Amino acid sequence: MMRLTPISNLMARPSFLPPFMFGLLFATFGVILSAKYSSITVDQSALLALKSHITHDPHNFLATNWSTSTSVCSWIGVTCGSRHHRVTALNLSSMDLTGTISSQLGNLSFLASLDIHQNSFHGTLPIELTNLRRMKYLDFDNNSFSGELSSTLGNLSKLERLSLDWNQISGRIPNSLFKCKELKFLSLFNNSLEGSIPTEIGNLTLLETLDLGDNYFKGEIPLVIENLTSLQFLHLSNNKLTGEIPLVIGNLTSLRELYLFNNKLTGEIPLVIGNLTSLQFLYLSNNNLTGEIPLVIGNLTSLRELYLNNNKLTGEIPIVIGNLTSLQFLYLSHNKLTGEIPLVIGNLTSLRELYLAYNKLTGKIPSTIGNLTTLEVIDLAYNNLSGEIPLVIGNLASLQMLYLFNNRLTGEIPLVIGNLTSLQVLSLDSNKLTVSTNNLIGEIPSSICNLTSLGAMALHENNLEGTIPKCIGNLSSSLTAVFLGNNNFHGQIPENFAKGCMLRSLHINNNELGGSLPRSLGNCKALNLLDVGNNNLNDTFPSWLGNLDQLQVLILRSNRFYGQIESFDITVSLTKLRIIDLSHNNFSGYLPTLFFEHMHAIRDEYGKKVEPNYMREVKIMKDAHLFWVNYAYGLSVTAKGLEMKFESLLSIWMQIDLSSNQFRGEIPKILGELHLLIVLNLSHNCLVGPIPSSLGNLSELESLDLSSNKLEGRIPTELINLGFLEVLNLSQNNLKGPIPQGKQFDTFTNDSYMGNLDLYGLPLSKNCGTDEETPAIFDRDDDGDELNWKFSILMGYGCGLVLGMSMAYIVFTTGKPWWLIRIVERVRRRFAKR
């Protein structure tokens, strides 16, 4: 039986319960405090481990701030939760840090946001990061991470944003990633991912942004994207995707931006594209799309940018394009569009850039284009547009680039062109424009002098007349390229090129310009191409050009230059010169040995094999507009009497042409040191003496013309070493002895040696058994044989003349100079081997 103790007794003696409860409470508090301290220590250790993996901290963000003497929660870039005081967010973005990611970062068990974008972290992403079950936000953009994505990414079930742009991640997207069904933002742009786009991507139904651009994905766009009905941004550009644009794309009615450019997509633009009425940016360029621009494009009234260029689209520009009144950028160039530019183009009053080049458009430039007062770029080049340049072009005060070249435009360059004071590129070349001598007194309109921002002027290959405005020299502080060749300009070249001249390229060839070459061109220190060929310039050799140490191409051919150049006083020297053409002038004296000594670009005396590049550059203009300045565009050079015209000029093309002058003396041996020379033409001069054996060192030489001089002696056997030699002309000299045999010499015909009566050996019919000269012996009593011999020579010359003229006619009329084609192909092959 249980015995009860009276209450009075309990109250009378001391109780052990309060001390026990106090002890229990104290112990509990100690455990909590210890756990909290331990957790903070774990977070601190994880962050200090990360700090130890950082090898470069240029701004000392972590070096001076992440210290054990202060609380983790006060460290720069660290955010702690208010309840547990655990690290919940880490933001080290844009700190210019270099290093790797510590695996201990996976111990930050409360971490929900990690942002380290815009640094130089490298290596692989540690798998331990997938232990962070609270993670919602991961941003690793703009680093150098490599390796493959972890197959355990699916552990991050709360992940809403994953951004790995601009890294070097490779392999395939792991299927586990598509278990992260909370994802709203997935961007893997600009990596090295491959394979097909997984169909499991359809599981991410909350996605608003999907960016897989600039990778190596192939195959078709998966149909499951129809599930992504919340998608606002879809970027799959710069991959290897094939097939057609799927019809299910019409279900993505929330889309604002669609980028599919630079793939291999085929078929027509689907009509369901008209369902995407929220679209603001549509980029389908650089594919193989066919058919016409669908009329439903007119439904996309929110469009700001439409890029359909570089496809195979046909038909006319639809009139419904006029509905797109918010459009700022319209790119339809490089297609097969026909018909006229619709008048409704004038409705697009927000338009900034209009590209319709490289189509088959006809008719006139519509006058409604004058409504587009915000236009900065107009490119209508390479069409069949006709008529005059409309006067309303003068309304476009914001215009920076105007490309109308390669059309059939006629009439005058309008005076209102001077209103375009923001213009930086003016390209009207290859039309049939004339300048009215009634209205403009035979000159380019003087209003062009108002274009003080002009960077490039291309008016070549027209029928322009009059004189070149003197203000061209004043504009040289902004002008980098001037193309006025192939017109009918007369008078003199302007003489006022000011100090600080920015000219890089000056083409005024094939006109009727006279006088002398202006000395003020010496102010253009950046000049790398000067072409004044085929004019009536009357001057001595411009020795002052030696100050232009950037000059690479100098064309003075077919003028009236005269005098000697062997005493050329080189102040700075033309060390970068690689093409010089002084042909068809009246230069005299000895060949300029000192000049050749300073041609380091061709001598390659330092053994430098520079990477071939084109003589052009990208210019960045106001408002970030880009344009190519192709400094050598339209440049013509002569080899074996035939013109070769360049659209772009490679830096490996090296040529010296001093033909058709009055040079005398011997060929200097130093020419044999110009090891990179491809074309050498010294023909039609008064050169004497032997062919120097040093020419056998010109291992890159493909064309050698020493014809019509007074050279004597034997053909050096060293020339057999010229393994790339395609063209050889030694005709009309006084050479003697045997013709070298073997290698390229086995490919040359009689034409290479005509007029050298004492040469023998193949391919000539005249032969001799030994290297010694053996005079022909005739029977003095046999007058008939001597007569027959002389008759045979006359017949040979006659037949050779007829045959030579016939061959020349065939070459010039067919336009197929096989040898020239072989030269160009050989240059390419040789470069490919380097």
KOLTI-874325 format. One record per residue (C-alpha): x, y, z; residue in one letter. Coordinates in steps of 0.25 Angstrom, whole numbers, padded with zeros to 4 digits, always signed. Each point is the difference from the previous one (the first is absolute). Layout:
BEGIN
XYZA
...
! end
This chain:
BEGIN
+0000+0000+0000M
+0005+0013-0004M
+0004+0010+0011R
-0002+0015-0002L
+0009+0010+0005T
-0007+0012+0007P
+0002+0013-0007I
+0005+0007+0012S
+0011-0010+0000N
+0004+0004-0014L
+0000+0014+0003M
+0008-0002+0012A
+0012-0006-0006R
+0009+0006-0012P
-0004-0005-0014S
+0010-0005-0010F
-0009+0004-0012L
+0003+0015-0003P
+0015-0003-0001P
-0003-0012-0009F
-0009+0009-0009M
+0011+0011+0000F
+0011-0010-0004G
-0009-0006-0011L
-0003+0014-0006L
+0015+0004+0001F
+0004-0013-0007A
-0010+0002-0011T
+0004+0014-0002F
+0015-0004-0001G
-0004-0011-0010V
-0007+0011-0008I
+0011+0010+0001L
+0010-0011-0003S
-0008-0004-0013A
-0001+0014-0004K
+0015+0003+0002Y
+0003-0013-0007S
-0009+0004-0012S
+0006+0013-0001I
+0014-0006+0000T
-0004-0010-0011V
-0004+0012-0009D
+0012+0008+0004Q
+0009-0012-0004S
-0007-0002-0013A
+0002+0015-0004L
+0014+0000+0005L
+0003-0012-0009A
-0006+0007-0012L
+0009+0012+0004K
+0012-0009+0000S
-0003-0005-0015H
+0000+0014-0005I
+0013+0003-0006T
-0002+0014-0004H
-0008+0011+0007D
+0005+0013-0007P
-0009+0009+0008H
+0002-0007+0013N
-0015-0002+0003F
+0002-0013+0007L
+0015+0002+0005A
-0004+0011+0009T
-0014-0003+0003N
-0002-0015+0002W
+0007-0001+0014S
-0003-0009+0012T
+0001+0012+0009S
-0014+0005-0005T
-0013-0007-0002S
-0003-0008-0013V
-0013+0007-0001C
+0008+0013-0002S
+0009-0005-0011W
-0001+0007-0013I
-0009-0008-0010G
-0006-0008+0012V
-0015+0000+0004T
-0005-0007+0012C
-0014-0004+0005G
-0006+0008+0011S
-0005-0012+0007R
+0012-0010+0000H
+0011+0009-0004H
+0004-0009-0010R
+0006+0004-0014V
-0012+0000-0009T
+0006+0008-0012A
+0014+0002-0006L
+0002+0010-0010N
+0015+0002-0006L
-0004+0005-0014S
+0009+0009-0008S
+0011+0000+0010M
+0011-0004-0010D
+0003-0012+0008L
+0008-0012-0005T
+0000-0014+0006G
-0008-0013+0001T
-0012-0003+0008I
+0002-0008+0013S
-0008-0013+0002S
-0002+0005+0015Q
-0010+0011-0006L
-0010-0012+0000G
+0000+0001+0015N
-0007+0013+0000L
-0013-0008+0003S
-0009+0013+0001F
+0005+0006-0013L
-0011+0004-0009A
+0007+0009-0010S
+0014+0000-0006L
+0005+0010-0010D
+0014+0001-0005I
-0002+0005-0014H
+0010+0008-0007Q
+0013-0005+0006N
+0011-0010-0005S
-0004-0012+0008F
+0005-0013-0007H
+0000-0015+0002G
-0012-0009+0001T
-0012+0003+0009L
+0001-0009+0013P
-0011-0010+0001I
-0002+0004+0014E
-0008+0012-0004L
-0011-0009-0003T
-0002-0003+0015N
-0005+0014+0002L
-0015-0004+0000R
-0004+0014+0003R
+0006+0006-0012M
-0009+0009-0009K
+0010+0009-0007Y
+0013-0004-0007L
+0007+0010-0009D
+0014-0004-0006F
+0000+0008-0012D
+0013+0005-0007N
+0010-0008+0007N
+0009-0012-0006S
-0007-0012+0006F
+0002-0013-0008S
-0003-0014+0001G
-0014-0006+0000E
-0013+0003+0007L
-0002-0009+0012S
-0010-0011-0001S
-0005+0003+0014T
-0005+0014-0004L
-0014-0006+0003G
+0002+0001+0015N
-0002+0015-0001L
-0015-0002+0000S
-0002+0015+0004K
+0008+0006-0011L
-0006+0011-0007E
+0011+0006-0008R
+0013-0006-0006L
+0009+0008-0008S
+0013-0005-0006L
+0002+0010-0012D
+0014+0002-0006W
+0007-0012+0006N
+0007-0012-0006Q
-0010-0011+0005I
+0000-0012-0009S
-0008-0013-0002G
-0015-0002+0000R
-0010+0006+0009I
-0003-0010+0011P
-0014-0005+0000N
+0000+0002+0015S
-0001+0015-0002L
-0014-0001-0005F
-0004-0005+0014K
+0001+0014+0004C
-0014+0003-0003K
+0000+0014+0007E
+0010+0005-0010L
-0005+0013-0006K
+0014+0005-0006F
+0010-0010-0007L
+0011+0006-0008S
+0012-0008-0005L
+0004+0010-0011F
+0014+0000-0006N
+0005-0013+0005N
+0005-0013-0008S
-0013-0009+0003L
-0004-0010-0010E
-0010-0010-0004G
-0014+0002-0003S
-0009+0009+0009I
-0006-0011+0010P
-0015-0002-0001T
-0001+0000+0015E
+0001+0015-0001I
-0015+0000-0002G
-0001-0003+0015N
+0005+0014+0004L
-0014+0006-0002T
+0003+0012+0009L
+0012+0005-0009L
-0001+0014-0004E
+0014+0001-0006T
+0007-0011-0008L
+0014+0004-0006D
+0008-0012-0007L
+0006+0009-0010G
+0015+0000-0005D
+0002-0015+0003N
+0001-0012-0009Y
-0014-0006+0001F
-0005-0007-0012K
-0013-0007-0005G
-0014+0006+0000E
-0006+0009+0009I
-0008-0009+0009P
-0015+0000-0001L
-0002+0000+0015V
+0004+0015+0001I
-0016+0001-0002E
+0000-0003+0015N
+0008+0013+0004L
-0012+0009-0001T
+0006+0010+0010S
+0012+0002-0009L
+0003+0015-0003Q
+0015-0002-0005F
+0004-0011-0009L
+0015+0000-0006H
+0005-0012-0008L
+0009+0008-0009S
+0014-0004-0005N
-0002-0015+0001N
-0001-0010-0011K
-0015-0002+0001L
-0007-0006-0012T
-0014-0003-0005G
-0012+0010-0001E
-0004+0010+0011I
-0011-0008+0007P
-0014+0004-0001L
-0002-0002+0015V
+0008+0013+0002I
-0013+0007-0003G
-0005-0005+0014N
+0011+0009+0007L
-0009+0012+0000T
+0007+0007+0012S
+0013+0000-0009L
+0006+0014-0001R
+0014-0004-0005E
+0003-0011-0010L
+0014-0003-0005Y
+0003-0011-0010L
+0010+0006-0009F
+0013-0007-0004N
-0005-0014-0001N
-0003-0009-0012K
-0015+0001+0000L
-0008-0002-0012T
-0014+0001-0005G
-0009+0012+0000E
-0003+0010+0011I
-0012-0007+0007P
-0014+0008-0001L
-0002-0003+0015V
+0011+0011+0002I
-0011+0010-0001G
-0006-0006+0014N
+0012+0006+0007L
-0006+0014+0001T
+0009+0004+0012S
+0013-0002-0008L
+0009+0012+0001Q
+0013-0007-0006F
-0001-0010-0011L
+0014-0005-0005Y
-0001-0011-0011L
+0012+0004-0008S
+0012-0008-0005N
-0008-0013-0003N
-0005-0007-0013N
-0015+0005+0001L
-0007+0001-0013T
-0014+0005-0005G
-0006+0013+0002E
+0000+0009+0012I
-0014-0004+0006P
-0011+0011+0000L
-0003-0004+0015V
+0013+0008+0003I
-0009+0012+0000G
-0007-0006+0012N
+0013+0003+0008L
-0003+0014+0003T
+0009+0000+0013S
+0013-0003-0008L
+0012+0008+0002R
+0010-0008-0007E
-0002-0009-0012L
+0012-0008-0006Y
-0003-0009-0012L
+0013+0003-0007N
+0009-0011-0006N
-0010-0010-0004N
-0006-0004-0014K
-0013+0008+0001L
-0008+0003-0012T
-0011+0009-0005G
-0003+0014+0003E
+0001+0008+0013I
-0014-0001+0005P
-0008+0013+0002I
-0004-0005+0014V
+0014+0004+0004I
-0006+0014+0001G
-0008-0005+0013N
+0013-0001+0008L
+0000+0014+0004T
+0009-0003+0013S
+0011-0006-0009L
+0014+0005+0002Q
+0008-0010-0007F
-0004-0006-0013L
+0010-0010-0006Y
-0004-0007-0013L
+0013+0000-0008S
+0007-0012-0007H
-0013-0006-0005N
-0007-0002-0013K
-0010+0011+0002L
-0006+0006-0013T
-0010+0012-0003G
+0001+0014+0005E
+0002+0005+0014I
-0014+0003+0005P
-0005+0014+0002L
-0005-0004+0014V
+0015-0001+0004I
-0003+0015+0004G
-0009-0005+0011N
+0012-0005+0008L
+0003+0013+0006T
+0008-0006+0012S
+0009-0007-0010L
+0015+0001+0003R
+0006-0010-0009E
-0005-0005-0013L
+0008-0011-0008Y
-0006-0004-0013L
+0014-0003-0007A
+0003-0012-0009Y
-0014-0003-0005N
-0006+0002-0014K
-0008+0012+0004L
-0004+0010-0012T
-0007+0013-0002G
+0003+0013+0007K
+0004+0003+0014I
-0013+0005+0005P
-0002+0014+0004S
-0007-0004+0013T
+0014-0004+0005I
+0001+0015+0004G
-0010-0003+0011N
+0010-0009+0008L
+0007+0012+0007T
+0006-0009+0010T
+0007-0009-0010L
+0015-0002+0003E
+0003-0010-0010V
-0005-0003-0014I
+0006-0011-0008D
-0006-0003-0014L
+0012-0004-0007A
+0001-0012-0010Y
-0014+0002-0006N
-0006+0004-0013N
-0005+0014+0005L
-0001+0010-0010S
-0004+0015-0001G
+0006+0011+0007E
+0004+0002+0015I
-0013+0006+0006P
+0002+0014+0005L
-0007-0004+0013V
+0012-0007+0004I
+0004+0014+0005G
-0010-0002+0011N
+0007-0011+0007L
+0009+0009+0009A
+0003-0012+0009S
+0006-0009-0011L
+0014-0005+0003Q
+0002-0010-0012M
-0006+0000-0014L
+0003-0012-0009Y
-0006+0001-0014L
+0011-0006-0008F
-0001-0010-0011N
-0014+0004-0005N
-0004+0007-0013R
-0002+0014+0006L
+0001+0011-0009T
+0000+0015+0001G
+0007+0010+0009E
+0005-0002+0014I
-0010+0009+0007P
+0004+0013+0006L
-0008-0003+0013V
+0011-0011+0003I
+0006+0011+0007G
-0011+0000+0010N
+0005-0013+0006L
+0010+0006+0009T
+0000-0013+0009S
+0004-0009-0012L
+0012-0008+0002Q
+0000-0010-0012V
-0005+0005-0014L
+0001-0012-0010S
-0006+0003-0014L
+0010-0007-0009D
-0003-0009-0012S
-0012+0007-0005N
-0002+0009-0012K
-0001+0013+0008L
+0004+0013-0007T
+0002+0014+0004V
-0007+0011-0007S
+0009+0010-0006T
-0011+0010+0000N
-0005-0001+0015N
+0014-0004+0006L
+0010+0006-0009I
+0006-0014-0003G
+0004-0003+0014E
-0004-0009+0012I
-0010+0009+0008P
+0007+0009+0008S
-0010-0003+0011S
+0007-0013+0003I
+0010+0009+0007C
-0010+0001+0011N
+0002-0015+0004L
+0010+0002+0010T
-0002-0013+0007S
+0002-0008-0013L
+0009-0012+0002G
-0001-0007-0014A
-0004+0006-0013M
-0002-0010-0012A
-0004+0006-0013L
+0009-0008-0009H
-0005-0007-0013E
-0010+0011-0004N
+0001+0010-0011N
+0003+0012+0009L
+0006+0012-0006E
+0006+0013+0004G
+0011+0002+0011T
+0002-0006+0013I
-0005+0010+0011P
+0011+0006+0007K
-0007-0002+0013C
+0003-0015-0001I
+0014+0004+0006G
-0007+0007+0012N
-0009-0012+0003L
+0012-0009+0001S
+0000+0001+0015S
-0012-0009+0000S
+0001-0007-0014L
+0007-0013+0001T
-0003-0005-0014A
-0003+0007-0013V
-0004-0007-0013F
-0001+0009-0012L
+0006-0009-0011G
-0005-0003-0013N
-0007+0013-0003N
+0003+0012-0009N
+0006+0010+0010F
+0010+0010-0005H
+0008+0011+0006G
+0009-0003+0012Q
+0000-0008+0012I
-0004+0009+0012P
+0013+0005+0007E
-0005+0003+0014N
+0001-0013+0007F
+0001+0005+0014A
+0009-0004+0012K
-0007-0011+0007G
-0005-0006-0013C
-0007-0013+0003M
+0000-0006-0014L
+0003-0014-0001R
-0003-0003-0014S
-0001+0010-0012L
-0005-0005-0014H
-0001+0010-0011I
+0005-0009-0011N
-0005+0000-0014N
-0004+0015-0002N
+0006+0011-0007E
+0007+0007+0011L
+0012+0008-0003G
+0011+0008+0007G
+0008-0006+0011S
-0002-0009+0012L
-0003+0010+0012P
+0011+0001+0010R
-0011+0001+0011S
-0003-0015-0001L
+0013-0001+0008G
-0009+0004+0012N
-0008-0012-0001C
+0009-0009+0009K
-0010-0011+0000A
-0001-0002-0015L
+0002-0014-0004N
-0005+0000-0014L
+0001+0011-0011L
-0005-0003-0014D
+0001+0011-0010V
+0003-0009-0012G
-0005+0003-0014N
-0001+0016+0000N
+0008+0011-0006N
+0009+0003+0012L
+0013+0007-0003N
+0010-0001+0011D
+0013-0006+0005T
+0000-0012+0009F
-0006+0005+0013P
+0012-0003+0009S
-0007+0007+0012W
-0009-0013+0000L
+0011-0006+0008G
-0006+0007+0012N
-0012-0009+0000L
+0005-0012+0007D
-0014-0007-0001Q
-0001+0000-0015L
-0002-0014-0005Q
-0005+0003-0014V
+0005+0011-0010L
-0006+0000-0014I
+0005+0011-0009L
-0001-0007-0013R
-0004+0006-0014S
+0003+0014+0003N
+0011+0010-0004R
+0009-0002+0012F
+0015+0002-0004Y
+0014+0001+0005G
+0009-0009+0008Q
-0003-0007+0013I
+0013-0007+0003E
+0004+0012+0009S
-0013-0001+0008F
+0003+0006+0013D
-0008-0009+0010I
-0002+0008+0013T
-0009-0011+0007V
+0000-0010-0011S
-0012-0008-0006L
+0003-0012+0008T
-0015-0005-0001K
-0001+0002-0015L
-0004-0013-0007R
-0006+0004-0013I
+0006+0011-0009I
-0004+0002-0014D
+0008+0011-0007L
-0003-0006-0014S
-0003+0009-0013H
+0007+0012+0004N
+0013+0007-0004N
+0009-0004+0012F
+0015-0001-0004S
+0013-0003+0006G
+0004-0012+0008Y
-0009-0009+0008L
-0001+0005+0014P
+0009-0010+0008T
-0002+0008+0013L
-0015+0000-0002F
+0000-0015-0001F
+0009-0001+0013E
-0011+0006+0008H
-0012-0008-0005M
+0001-0009+0013H
-0015-0004-0002A
+0005-0008-0012I
+0014-0003+0004R
-0005-0007+0013D
+0014+0002+0005E
-0005-0003+0014Y
-0006-0014-0004G
-0014+0005+0004K
-0011-0008-0006K
-0012+0009+0004V
-0014-0005+0000E
-0006+0004-0013P
-0011+0010+0001N
-0009+0009-0008Y
+0003+0014-0002M
-0013+0005+0007R
-0005+0003+0013E
-0013+0002+0008V
-0003+0014+0004K
-0008+0003+0012I
-0008+0012-0002M
-0010+0008+0009K
-0012-0008+0006D
+0009-0012-0001A
-0002-0002-0015H
+0010-0009-0007L
+0005+0001-0014F
+0011-0007-0008W
+0010+0009-0007V
+0006-0008-0011N
+0012+0008-0003Y
+0004-0008-0013A
-0013-0001-0006Y
+0000+0001-0015G
+0016+0000+0000L
+0005-0005-0014S
+0014-0005-0002V
+0006-0005-0013T
+0007-0013-0003A
+0004-0004-0014K
-0008+0011-0006G
-0013-0004+0007L
-0008+0007+0010E
-0003-0007+0013M
-0010+0007+0009K
-0001-0002+0015F
-0013+0001+0009E
+0009-0003+0012S
+0015+0000+0000L
+0008-0010+0009L
+0012+0005+0006S
+0008-0012-0006I
-0001+0006-0014W
+0014+0007-0003M
+0002+0006-0014Q
+0010+0009-0007I
-0003+0006-0013D
+0010+0010-0006L
-0003-0004-0015S
-0001+0009-0012S
+0010+0011+0005N
+0014+0004-0004Q
+0008-0007+0011F
+0014-0004-0004R
+0012-0007+0006G
+0000-0014+0006E
-0011-0007+0008I
+0005+0002+0015P
+0003-0013+0007K
-0007+0004+0012I
-0013-0003-0007L
+0003-0014+0004G
-0002+0003+0015E
-0014+0004-0002L
-0004-0014+0004H
-0015+0002+0001L
-0002+0006-0014L
-0011-0006-0009I
+0000+0009-0012V
+0013+0007-0006L
-0002+0007-0013N
+0012+0008-0005L
-0003-0001-0015S
+0000+0010-0011H
+0012+0008+0006N
+0015+0001-0005C
+0006-0009+0010L
+0013-0007-0004V
+0009-0011+0006G
-0003-0013+0005P
-0012-0005+0008I
+0005-0001+0014P
+0000-0014+0005S
-0005+0005+0014S
-0014+0001-0006L
+0000-0015+0002G
-0002+0003+0015N
-0013+0006-0003L
-0007-0013+0005S
-0014+0006+0000E
+0001+0006-0014L
-0012-0004-0010E
+0002+0010-0011S
+0013+0006-0006L
+0001+0009-0012D
+0013+0005-0004L
-0004+0001-0015S
+0004+0011-0010S
+0013+0005+0006N
+0014-0002-0004K
+0004-0011+0010L
+0011-0010-0004E
+0007-0012+0004G
-0006-0013+0004R
-0013-0003+0008I
+0005-0004+0014P
-0003-0014+0003T
-0004+0005+0014E
-0013+0004-0005L
-0004-0015+0000I
-0001+0002+0015N
-0013+0009-0002L
-0010-0011+0003G
-0012+0009-0001F
+0004+0007-0013L
-0013+0000-0009E
+0004+0011-0010V
+0014+0003-0006L
+0003+0010-0011N
+0014+0002-0004L
-0003+0003-0015S
+0006+0011-0008Q
+0014+0000+0007N
+0014-0004-0004N
+0001-0013+0008L
+0008-0012-0005K
+0003-0014+0004G
-0009-0012+0004P
-0014+0002+0007I
+0000-0006+0014P
-0008-0013+0000Q
-0009-0006+0011G
-0010+0004+0010K
-0008+0012-0004Q
+0009+0002-0012F
-0007-0012-0006D
-0013+0008-0001T
+0004+0012-0007F
-0002+0002-0015T
+0008+0006-0011N
-0007+0014+0003D
+0009+0001+0012S
+0013+0001-0008Y
-0004+0006-0013M
+0010+0010-0006G
+0012-0006+0007N
+0007-0006-0013L
+0012-0006+0008D
-0009-0009+0009L
-0002-0014-0002Y
-0006-0012+0006G
-0015-0004+0003L
-0010+0005-0002P
+0007+0007-0012L
+0001-0008-0013S
+0015+0004+0000K
+0009-0010+0007N
+0014-0003+0003C
+0007-0012+0006G
+0010+0007+0009T
+0000+0013+0009D
+0011+0006-0010E
-0004+0009-0011E
+0001-0007-0013T
-0001+0009-0012P
-0009-0005-0012A
+0008-0006-0012I
-0005+0002-0014F
+0005-0005-0013D
+0004+0012-0007R
-0003-0006-0013D
-0014-0003+0004D
-0006+0013-0002D
-0014-0006+0000G
+0001-0006+0014D
+0004+0014+0005E
-0012+0006-0006L
-0009-0011+0005N
+0006+0002+0014W
-0003+0015+0000K
-0014-0002-0006F
-0002-0010+0012S
+0003+0011+0010I
-0009+0010-0006L
-0011-0010-0001M
+0002-0004+0015G
-0001+0015+0004Y
-0012+0002-0009G
-0007-0012+0006C
+0004+0003+0014G
-0005+0014-0001L
-0014-0005-0006V
-0001-0010+0011L
+0004+0010+0011G
-0010+0010-0004M
-0011-0011-0002S
+0003-0005+0014M
+0000+0014+0006A
-0014+0003-0007Y
-0005-0013+0006I
+0005+0003+0014V
-0006+0014+0000F
-0013-0003-0006T
-0003-0012+0008T
+0004+0007+0013G
+0006-0013+0005K
+0015+0002+0003P
+0002-0014+0005W
+0014+0004+0005W
-0006+0011+0009L
-0010-0009+0006I
+0011-0010+0003R
+0008+0011+0007I
-0011+0004+0009V
-0003-0014+0003E
+0014-0003+0003R
+0001+0011+0010V
-0012-0006+0007R
+0006-0014+0000R
+0013+0005+0006R
-0006+0008+0011F
-0008-0012+0003A
+0013-0008+0002K
+0006+0010+0010R
! end
